[in-house]
């Protein structure tokens, strides 16, 4: 889990930093927009229902897919 989620902390920190600045500007380049989209997805991946935790195996697989970009083409609301 630590190996898989290691880069996730960095990506979420970058997302929060860029999101704070992006709310003031509307013209974003493609790389910034991709970072924002991935940050939204990674944040959604971490949400779990109360008293309904995911199995550790599922968590590792989902986080791995999110960090590696396999979920980038999926809309954030799915």
C-alpha positions, 0 to 999 in steps of 0.5 A, a space after each residue: 500500500 505504501 509503495 502504491 500510495 506514495 506518489 498519491 500524496 504528492 499529486 494531491 498536494 499539487 492538485 490542492 495548490 493548483 486548485 487554489 490558484 485555478 479558481 481565480 483564472 479561467 485560462 488553463 493549459 492542458 497540463 494544468 487541466 489534466 492535473 485538476 481532473 486527476 486530483 478530482 478523481 483521486 479525491 473521489 477514490 478516497 471516499 468510502 461509505 461510513 461503516 463500509 470500508 473497501 478491502 485493502 486489495 481493492 484499495 490498492 488496485 483502485 489507488 494504483 489505477 488512479 495514480 498511474 492514469 488508467 482512470 483519466 478518461 473516466 468522468 469524475 462523476 462515475 
